[in-house]
Amino acid sequence: MRTVRIIAGLTLREAVRRKIVLAALLMGSVFLTVYAVGFYYINQDMTREAGVAPLIAFKEMRNFILMAGLYVVNFLTMGMAILTSIDTLSGEISSGTVQTLVAKPVRRWEIVLGKWLGFVVILTLYLLLMGGGVIGAVLAISGHQAPKPLLGLSLIWLNAVLVLNLSFFGGSRLSTLANGVLAFGMYGIGFVGGWIEQVGWLAQKQAAVHVGIVSSLLFPGEAMWKRAAHELQTPLVKALGVSPFSFQSPPNNVMIGYAAFYAAVVLLLAVRKFGQRDL
């Protein structure tokens, strides 16, 4: 495992050298600044109108804006997972850089797991910055605390790991461009399938619900966001289902277990395929 940690450290250094970390910090800070300023003025308007509408309505509005911010964070984290890792295997294979490591007494599985661990650290820090920043801004400005923030962020993190592992699997066999098509395509299937399932529940169309379920089995990333959104909603919104972030049938714990199993299998396949590939 020492070799895995060394390669993970090298991956982090490479991310810093290529200014991936700097770009993420810069753009993340800009996003959080815009979000915090916008929420501040919205909250000020709601405070001035406190005598006009019930306080519970303002609480739900604050939670809705919180959910909107985390929805963007979820999407940005997915993009970060794909764009930063898309050529970590395929790009180094095509350029011949990976042969420098393979020529040394380093096992191929150590290369994959070391790079994977490095990107997991990057994604975790990025999610803590963005998701924690959104939750912290809402709390600092309005005093509104997100329900179950740690559980919600953990599910968004699992979504990011699913995309990351899929990118590693594609990179072990495909070119960089083909890997990007695979990663974004699978994420798109899960995303569209999730909304088809939601519409199916609302319209009481079982065929549409089944299409959504199959899509979630093909790629359970969107299901993790749906469960995260469910955990981050207030009890009133859960009961009424009046928010675009409310879902009639949120994924259960079995789906979370399936997503974790899915992520592990895809990573193992990436290790195996990279080990079998002719470099």
N, C-alpha and C positions, 0 to 999 in steps of 0.2 A: 504493500500500500504506500510505501514511501515514494516509489516511482510515480504513482498516481497523484500524490500530493505535489510532487515536483512539476509534473506536466500541468496540473491545475494552476500552479503559480505562474508558469510560463504563459499559459493562456490568458491569465489576468494581466500580465505584463504586456502581452501582445495587444490586448484590448486597449490598454492605456496608450501604447505606442501609436496605434492606429486612430487614437482620439475618439474611440467609441464611447468610453466612459465620460470624456469631457463633453461630447455632444449630447449624451443622455442627461448629464447634470445640467447643462445649459438650457436645453429645451424643456426639461422637466421643471426647472425653476421658473421659466417663462410661463409655462402652463399653470403652475400653481399660483403664480402672482396674478395672472389674469382671472383665474377662478376665484381666488380670495377677494380681489377687489370687486368683482361682479357680485359675489355673494354678500359682501359687506353692504353694498348699496341696496340690494334687494332686501336684506334684513332690516336696514334702516327704514325703508318704506313700510315694511310690515309692522315694525315697532310703532311708527307714527299712526298706523291704522288699527292699533291694538283694541281701541274701544269700539270699532265698527264690526269686526268679525270675531267669532269665538276663538279663544286661544288655541284650541285643539286644531283648528284649521291652519294656523301658522306653524304649528309643530309638524303637521303632515306636509306642508309646503317646504319647510326646511329639509325634511327627510327626502322629499322628492328631488330637491336640488343636489343633496348629497348623493343620491342614487345616480343621478345624471352624471356627476363627476366621476363616480366609480365605474360607470359604464364606459366612459372614455378611457379611464385608466386600464380597464380590462382589455380594451381594443389595442391600446398603445403597447401594453405588455406583450400581447400576442405578436404584434408587428416587431417588437424588439427581439423576441425569441427567434423569429424566423430570419430577420435581416442580419442579425449578428452571427448566426451559426450556419447560415445556408451554405457557405463555402469552406467551413472549417475542416471537412474531410475531403469533399470532392475537389475543392480548389487546390489543396495541398497535394492531392494525388496527381492532378493534371499538370501542376507546375513542377512536380518531382521533389518538393520540399519534404514530404513525409518520408522519403527514402533516407534522409539524414537520421531520423529517429529509428526507423526500422533496421538500419545497418548496425545500430548499437544493440547491446544486450537488453532490449526493451521488448516486452511482449506486446502484441497488437492490442489485446484487450486493455492493457494499461494505458495505451495511447488514447483509446476511445473514452474510457472512464475518466481519465485525467482531464481531457478537454471538456467532457460533459460536466464534470464537477466544477470546473472553472466558470462555465456559462451559467450553471445553476446559481453560483454565488453572485454573478453579475445580475441575473434576473431577480434574485431575492432582494438584493439591495435596491434595485430599481423599483420594485413593487413597494418596498417599505417607504421609499422616498415619495412615490406618487400617491399610493393609496393612503399611507399614513399622513401625507401632507393634506390630502383632501379631507380626511376625517378630522385631523387636527385643526384645519382652518375653520371648519363648521363649528367645532367645539369651542374654539377660542373666540369666535365672533358672536355666536348666538347662544352658546351653552348647550346646544343640542348634541347628545351623544348617540352615535350609531348603535343600534341593537346588534350584539354579537359581532363586533368588528374583527376580532381575531379569527373567528370561524369563517367569516366572509372573505377575508384576505387569504386565508389558507386555501379556500376553494379556488379563488382566482389564481393563486400560485400553482395549484395542481393543473389548472387549465394551461398555464404557461409551460409547465413541464411536459404536458402531453404534446404540445406543438414542438417543443425543443427536441424531444425524443423522436418524433416523426421526422424532423429535419435531419437528425443524425442518421436515422435509418435510410432516408433517401440519399444522403451524402455518401453512404457506404457503397452504393451501387450506381448512382446516377450522376450525370453532370450537374454543375451548379444551377444552370437554367432549368433543367428538368426537375431538380430537387425543389426549386422555388415553386414551380407549377404544382408539384405534388403537395407540398405543405399548405400553400394557400388554397388549393382545390379541396383538400380534405377539411380544412377549417371552414371553407364556404359551404360544404355539404352539411356539416354539423350545424352551422349558423342558420341556413335556410330551413333545414329540417326541423329545428327547434321552433321556428315561427310557424311553420306549417302545422306542427302539432298543436300549438297554441290556438291558431285559427280553427283547427278541427274541433278542439274542445269547446270553443265559443259557439261554433255553428252546429255542434253535435254531429259531426261527420267522422265516423269511426275510421273510414279509409284514410283520411288525412292524418288522424292521430297515429295510425299504424305506420304511415310513411315517416312521420316524425320520430317515432320510436326506433325504426330501422336505421334512420340517419344518425341517431344518437349512439346506436351500437357500432356503426361504422367509424364514428369519431365522437367520443363523449365530451369534447371540450365545451360546447355550448350548454350541455346539461349541467356542467359544473358552475357556469355563470348563473344559470337559472336557479340552482340551489343556493348559491351565494346571495343572489338578489332576494330570494325568499327569506333567508336568515337576517338580512339587513333591513327588511321592511318592519314597520311598526305593526303591532297586533291588529289595530283597526284596519289598516290597509290590507293585511292578510285576510281578514274576515270579509271585507267588502269587495276586494279584488278590483279596485277602481283605478289602479295605477298601470301604466304601460310596462312597469317592471314587476307586476303581479302575474302569477301563473296559476292556472286552475289546478294543475297537477304537478307540483314541483318534484324533481327527482328525489328518490328516497336513498337511504343509506346503502342499499344494494347497488345502486348506480354509482355511488361514490367508490365503493369497493371495486366495482367493475372498472372504473376509470383508473384507479391505482394499479390494478392488475394489467390493464391495457398498456399503461405507461411502462411498466416493468417489462412486459413481453416485447414491446417495440424496441426498447433499449437493448435487450438481450439479442434480438434479431440484428440490430445494428452492429453489435460486437461480433456476432457470428459472421455476418456478411463481409465485414471489413477484414476479418481474419482469413476468409476464403478468397478475397479478391486478389487478382494478379497485379502487383504494383510494378 
